[in-house]
Amino acid sequence: LLAAAAARVVSAGMERAAWFDCSSEPVARLVENTRWSTIDNFITVPTDCPQRDERLGWTGDIGVFAPTALSLYDAAAFLASWTTDLAAAQTSDGAVPVVIPDVLGGTRLTCAWGDAIALVPWAVYEASGDAAVLAASVDAMVRFVDGVERAAGPSRLWRGGFQFGDWLDPDAPPQNPGAAKADPDVVATAYFARSAGITARACAILGQAERAARYEALAAAVRAAYLDAYVTADGLILSDCATVYAQALAWDLLDTPRRVAGAGRRLADLVRLRSFRISTGFVGTPLVPAALVKGGQAATAARLVLERGCPSWLYPVTMGATTIWERWDSMLPDGSINPGEMTSFNHYALGAVTQWLISDLAGLDLAAPGGAALRVAPQVGHGFTSAGVVRRLPLGVASVAWELDGDRLRVSARVPVGATAELVLPGAAPETVGHGLHERAVTVPGGASGAVGAGGGGARPGGGDEILTVRDLIDDEAAWIRVVDAVAGKHPVYAEDPARALAGFLTHELDTTARVIPGAATMYGFIPGMEKAASALEAVIAEVAPAAPAPPAAQRG
């Protein structure tokens, strides 16, 4: 009977547009899972999931996922058609339904979901270079941004009203997926600035100079209000969680090098303090790796992507996933199903990290709409020894492949006829090349590849070979594993998730000597029964961080 059955893939008529591979088999599987969730959900409309009685065209999902879908498949016509339906359902106040077709009834002026009216047409234009999608959508973009402007009022801060926010934050209760760490007003105002800026650019491309000037001025005013209300001079942002920093960095909302550097450092520290597990929902997840790179924290971005504990991009892969899940933990580590009402095993949104893997890790990004100009700037090393991607673009096939052997990097880039590419390789001056095959071999500067062993086997992100501080130790993956193993099971606090528990004790100690860990991890003797944990930590720290100075007397356990 089984031999007589035939399985057929049902999807929209889209041609595949990207082929990715890398030295990490689980990461390559993650990209394949994303690809399958794309074709499974792109049939007549971009649905959230294909396998249950919902199957709706949620605007928030495709708003964050459109760039990834357009890299993986020639989905421009499919998404342009859907945005026409979205604009047709818009009301005069600028609000749009949260699903298209609108089977839930009514429109809402809400960030991320509503911003799809600007984000999706813009993503189609960037991928295809065809301004027709902007011409068809620009009036709807304007109505939406005008509606948000009225809601924000003179403050230019989008506050109050219904917001999904950073939906499905992994710290939110299963039955309350909107209870995110990110302040919804901060998230919404960042989106306001983003969509106003995109609308200005769309108007400029279409030759609507007066409109373009108005929305560029509005975007600048919103950014200024955002910075004044929510961001310190050092780049700390209200609600102090990964999503708000990722928005600010990825969308260029910060105005000074001091703020950019500070936000990048804080975002990296938040990732460290979660033991490199995911801490973001729908809004933040696609942005974090790119934001880390912009903030000067490429090694942390790679470590985050390679993490396998729950929640992480690779955790579902370790559980046998062949598609992207709706929740990070749709299946729990014991094999049981998440008790939350919404638990899908085929939901593309969290696979949006694939865009970063193609454009940054493999290193083939579009520097101009449709790929008329390309940027070849791979993020090499940091746990990866090779990566490559072949992309079918409007002008032809482009590809990049790189391999790292010690400190020697070999890169091969193919540029289609009619396009140019900027090569930005570590240890080499940037250069612009025309069509054809370009091969380069360069020596990667010391530490740039991020090869780190327990206790000083290479340079860490902050520079230097020795483990001196708590931050140094967490950044040294092998040393961190040894420290976590030292406390695992030594006390009930360290029974369920020792890595996260230990990181929690070190929240305010990152700049302190690594030798403070035995005291900090045991609350300096104030938690009864921690003697075995403290003793084990003393022994491990002495081995992996022998050069770390002694802690001040007041910080000894």
Secondary structure in CASP SS format (residue, H / E / C, confidence):
PFRMAT SS
TARGET T0000
AUTHOR 0000-0000-0000
METHOD secondary structure of the structure
MODEL  1
L C 1.00
L H 1.00
A H 1.00
A H 1.00
A C 1.00
A C 1.00
A C 1.00
R C 1.00
V C 1.00
V C 1.00
S C 1.00
A C 1.00
G C 1.00
M C 1.00
E C 1.00
R E 1.00
A C 1.00
A E 1.00
W E 1.00
F E 1.00
D E 1.00
C E 1.00
S C 1.00
S C 1.00
E H 1.00
P H 1.00
V H 1.00
A H 1.00
R H 1.00
L H 1.00
V H 1.00
E H 1.00
N H 1.00
T H 1.00
R H 1.00
W H 1.00
S H 1.00
T H 1.00
I H 1.00
D H 1.00
N H 1.00
F E 1.00
I C 1.00
T C 1.00
V C 1.00
P E 1.00
T C 1.00
D C 1.00
C C 1.00
P C 1.00
Q C 1.00
R C 1.00
D C 1.00
E C 1.00
R C 1.00
L C 1.00
G C 1.00
W E 1.00
T H 1.00
G H 1.00
D H 1.00
I H 1.00
G H 1.00
V H 1.00
F H 1.00
A H 1.00
P H 1.00
T H 1.00
A H 1.00
L H 1.00
S H 1.00
L H 1.00
Y E 1.00
D C 1.00
A C 1.00
A H 1.00
A H 1.00
F H 1.00
L H 1.00
A H 1.00
S H 1.00
W H 1.00
T H 1.00
T H 1.00
D H 1.00
L H 1.00
A H 1.00
A H 1.00
A C 1.00
Q C 1.00
T C 1.00
S C 1.00
D C 1.00
G C 1.00
A C 1.00
V E 1.00
P C 1.00
V C 1.00
V E 1.00
I C 1.00
P C 1.00
D C 1.00
V C 1.00
L C 1.00
G C 1.00
G C 1.00
T C 1.00
R E 1.00
L C 1.00
T C 1.00
C C 1.00
A C 1.00
W C 1.00
G C 1.00
D C 1.00
A H 1.00
I H 1.00
A H 1.00
L H 1.00
V H 1.00
P H 1.00
W H 1.00
A H 1.00
V H 1.00
Y H 1.00
E H 1.00
A H 1.00
S H 1.00
G C 1.00
D C 1.00
A C 1.00
A H 1.00
V H 1.00
L H 1.00
A H 1.00
A H 1.00
S H 1.00
V H 1.00
D H 1.00
A H 1.00
M H 1.00
V H 1.00
R H 1.00
F H 1.00
V H 1.00
D H 1.00
G H 1.00
V H 1.00
E H 1.00
R H 1.00
A H 1.00
A H 1.00
G H 1.00
P H 1.00
S H 1.00
R C 1.00
L C 1.00
W C 1.00
R C 1.00
G C 1.00
G C 1.00
F C 1.00
Q C 1.00
F C 1.00
G C 1.00
D C 1.00
W C 1.00
L C 1.00
D C 1.00
P C 1.00
D C 1.00
A C 1.00
P C 1.00
P C 1.00
Q C 1.00
N C 1.00
P C 1.00
G C 1.00
A C 1.00
A C 1.00
K C 1.00
A C 1.00
D C 1.00
P H 1.00
D H 1.00
V H 1.00
V H 1.00
A H 1.00
T H 1.00
A H 1.00
Y H 1.00
F H 1.00
A H 1.00
R H 1.00
S H 1.00
A H 1.00
G H 1.00
I H 1.00
T H 1.00
A H 1.00
R H 1.00
A H 1.00
C H 1.00
A H 1.00
I H 1.00
L C 1.00
G C 1.00
Q C 1.00
A H 1.00
E H 1.00
R H 1.00
A H 1.00
A H 1.00
R H 1.00
Y H 1.00
E H 1.00
A H 1.00
L H 1.00
A H 1.00
A H 1.00
A H 1.00
V H 1.00
R H 1.00
A H 1.00
A H 1.00
Y H 1.00
L H 1.00
D H 1.00
A H 1.00
Y H 1.00
V E 1.00
T C 1.00
A C 1.00
D C 1.00
G C 1.00
L C 1.00
I E 1.00
L C 1.00
S C 1.00
D C 1.00
C C 1.00
A H 1.00
T H 1.00
V H 1.00
Y H 1.00
A H 1.00
Q H 1.00
A H 1.00
L H 1.00
A H 1.00
W C 1.00
D C 1.00
L C 1.00
L C 1.00
D C 1.00
T C 1.00
P H 1.00
R H 1.00
R H 1.00
V H 1.00
A H 1.00
G H 1.00
A H 1.00
G H 1.00
R H 1.00
R H 1.00
L H 1.00
A H 1.00
D H 1.00
L H 1.00
V H 1.00
R H 1.00
L C 1.00
R C 1.00
S C 1.00
F C 1.00
R C 1.00
I C 1.00
S C 1.00
T C 1.00
G C 1.00
F C 1.00
V C 1.00
G C 1.00
T C 1.00
P C 1.00
L C 1.00
V H 1.00
P H 1.00
A H 1.00
A H 1.00
L H 1.00
V H 1.00
K H 1.00
G C 1.00
G C 1.00
Q C 1.00
A H 1.00
A H 1.00
T H 1.00
A H 1.00
A H 1.00
R H 1.00
L H 1.00
V H 1.00
L H 1.00
E C 1.00
R C 1.00
G C 1.00
C C 1.00
P C 1.00
S C 1.00
W C 1.00
L C 1.00
Y H 1.00
P H 1.00
V H 1.00
T H 1.00
M C 1.00
G C 1.00
A C 1.00
T C 1.00
T C 1.00
I C 1.00
W C 1.00
E C 1.00
R C 1.00
W C 1.00
D C 1.00
S C 1.00
M E 1.00
L C 1.00
P C 1.00
D C 1.00
G C 1.00
S C 1.00
I E 1.00
N C 1.00
P C 1.00
G C 1.00
E C 1.00
M C 1.00
T C 1.00
S C 1.00
F C 1.00
N C 1.00
H C 1.00
Y H 1.00
A H 1.00
L H 1.00
G H 1.00
A H 1.00
V H 1.00
T H 1.00
Q H 1.00
W H 1.00
L H 1.00
I H 1.00
S H 1.00
D H 1.00
L H 1.00
A C 1.00
G C 1.00
L E 1.00
D E 1.00
L E 1.00
A C 1.00
A C 1.00
P H 1.00
G H 1.00
G H 1.00
A C 1.00
A E 1.00
L E 1.00
R E 1.00
V E 1.00
A C 1.00
P C 1.00
Q C 1.00
V C 1.00
G E 1.00
H C 1.00
G C 1.00
F E 1.00
T C 1.00
S E 1.00
A E 1.00
G E 1.00
V E 1.00
V E 1.00
R E 1.00
R E 1.00
L E 1.00
P C 1.00
L C 1.00
G E 1.00
V E 1.00
A E 1.00
S E 1.00
V E 1.00
A E 1.00
W E 1.00
E E 1.00
L E 1.00
D E 1.00
G C 1.00
D C 1.00
R E 1.00
L E 1.00
R E 1.00
V E 1.00
S E 1.00
A E 1.00
R E 1.00
V E 1.00
P C 1.00
V C 1.00
G C 1.00
A C 1.00
T E 1.00
A E 1.00
E E 1.00
L E 1.00
V C 1.00
L C 1.00
P C 1.00
G C 1.00
A C 1.00
A C 1.00
P C 1.00
E E 1.00
T E 1.00
V E 1.00
G C 1.00
H C 1.00
G E 1.00
L E 1.00
H E 1.00
E E 1.00
R E 1.00
A E 1.00
V E 1.00
T E 1.00
V C 1.00
P C 1.00
G C 1.00
G C 1.00
A C 1.00
S C 1.00
G C 1.00
A C 1.00
V C 1.00
G C 1.00
A C 1.00
G C 1.00
G C 1.00
G C 1.00
G C 1.00
A C 1.00
R C 1.00
P C 1.00
G C 1.00
G C 1.00
G C 1.00
D C 1.00
E C 1.00
I C 1.00
L C 1.00
T E 1.00
V H 1.00
R H 1.00
D H 1.00
L H 1.00
I H 1.00
D H 1.00
D C 1.00
E H 1.00
A H 1.00
A H 1.00
W H 1.00
I H 1.00
R H 1.00
V H 1.00
V H 1.00
D H 1.00
A H 1.00
V H 1.00
A C 1.00
G C 1.00
K C 1.00
H C 1.00
P H 1.00
V H 1.00
Y H 1.00
A C 1.00
E C 1.00
D C 1.00
P H 1.00
A H 1.00
R H 1.00
A H 1.00
L H 1.00
A H 1.00
G H 1.00
F H 1.00
L C 1.00
T C 1.00
H C 1.00
E C 1.00
L C 1.00
D C 1.00
T C 1.00
T E 1.00
A H 1.00
R H 1.00
V H 1.00
I H 1.00
P H 1.00
G H 1.00
A H 1.00
A C 1.00
T C 1.00
M H 1.00
Y H 1.00
G H 1.00
F C 1.00
I C 1.00
P C 1.00
G C 1.00
M C 1.00
E H 1.00
K H 1.00
A H 1.00
A H 1.00
S H 1.00
A H 1.00
L H 1.00
E H 1.00
A H 1.00
V H 1.00
I H 1.00
A H 1.00
E H 1.00
V H 1.00
A C 1.00
P C 1.00
A C 1.00
A C 1.00
P C 1.00
A C 1.00
P C 1.00
P C 1.00
A H 1.00
A H 1.00
Q H 1.00
R C 1.00
G C 1.00
END
